[in-house]
């Protein structure tokens, strides 16, 4: 096989880059037919007053569309003027390689970190914000026989288990693409589809194990934290006392499941709640300090530093960006 085809904004004058990037996304990533193009509206907003840059490498793995995308900080949104349910609006598996991207589709919001994957239904409106730039592998499931289950909020971890195998298979397919003939590309495409199918089935089975004591206890801990996020005295010692366990076992439970300490988890949840309020029009009249204090922060400066570190922009800029979308 030949190398992946490539298009880039580097060869486009700056005034035309956003329009050209829309064409690249529609023609080469989405493989969008003309009658769907007439229905779609896409918007691209560069962030931080930056000059937008983007690059797409694209090809096929049998019947599976394959793409690697890199782009500078921006917000991308896509809408269709009417609902379309056909093979021409396929689902996409998005594997985050670098950066953090925030996806919104319907009522579902997902923050995608490196080595995580998300299923997105291209037949439904969606938006993605990458505040510090992004790099993705994107797989397009063409044809009804290739479609995975309804996307909903299917968020997969590529750091262990079948998710890790799937991530490595996709990455290897990219690095070895020039060596693949049509037959081997077809086999790899089928393997990716099969692994994804099994990973999704495993995810469903895991949901049925929530009655297990270990999962029950972790969920109970999270529920307690969620109920008391606004309490400034929500300490690890207090949680351990309520749950009648040691501080050490609390740390271990969160580290094993989420890869972070319980303190980091609490601040992540507080930041997430603050972001929800900043995004909501119902809270547009409230000050940044009021929102921060309502979710357990005791210092507006501390809140601003943590928020900018997590989202790549100040709380004020985040609110302004959401208001314009």
MOKA-V779188 format. One record per backbone hydrogen bond with DSSP energy under -0.5 kcal/mol. NH is the residue of the N-H (numbers start at 1). CO is the residue of the C=O. If there is no record, write none. Layout:
nh=(NH,NH)
co=(CO,CO)
//
This chain:
nh=(5,7,9,11,12,16,17,17,20,21,22,23,24,25,26,27,28,29,30,32,36,37,38,39,40,41,43,45,46,47,50,52,55,56,57,58,59,61,64,65,65,66,67,68,69,70,71,72,74,75,76,77,78,79,81,84,86,89,92,93,94,94,95,95,96,96,97,98,101,102,103,103,104,105,108,110,112,112,113,115,116,117,118,119,120,122,122,124,126,127,128,129,130,131,131,132,133,134,135,136,137,138,139,140,141,141,142,142,143,146,147,147,154,155,156,156,158,158,163,164,165,166,167,168,169,170,171,172,173,174,175,176,177,179,180,180,185,186,187,188,189,190,191,192,193,194,195,196,197,198,199,200,201,202,203,204,205,206,207,208,208,209,210,212,216,217,218,219,220,221,222,223,224,225,226,227,228,229,231,232,234,235,239,240,241,242,243,244,245,250,251,252,253,254,255,256,257,258,259,259,260,265,266,267,268,269,270,271,272,273,274,275,276,277,278,279,280,283,284,286,291,292,293,294,295,295,296,297,303,304,305,306,307,308,309,310,311,312,318,319,320,321,322,323,324,325,325)
co=(58,56,54,8,9,13,13,14,16,17,18,19,20,21,22,23,24,24,25,26,33,33,34,36,36,79,77,75,44,73,47,50,70,7,68,5,66,64,61,63,140,59,138,57,136,55,134,53,130,45,128,43,126,41,39,123,84,86,120,139,92,118,93,137,94,116,135,135,112,129,101,110,127,108,105,103,101,110,111,96,113,156,94,154,92,90,120,121,78,104,76,102,74,100,129,133,130,71,98,69,95,67,93,65,91,139,63,140,87,143,143,144,151,153,117,154,115,156,160,160,161,162,163,164,165,166,167,168,169,170,171,172,174,176,176,177,181,182,183,184,185,186,187,188,189,190,191,192,193,194,195,196,197,198,199,200,201,202,203,204,205,206,207,209,212,213,214,215,216,217,218,219,220,221,222,223,224,226,228,230,231,233,235,236,237,238,239,240,240,246,247,248,249,250,251,252,253,254,254,255,254,261,262,263,264,265,266,267,268,269,270,271,272,273,274,275,276,280,281,283,287,288,289,290,291,292,293,292,299,300,301,302,303,304,305,306,307,308,314,315,316,317,318,319,320,321,322)
//
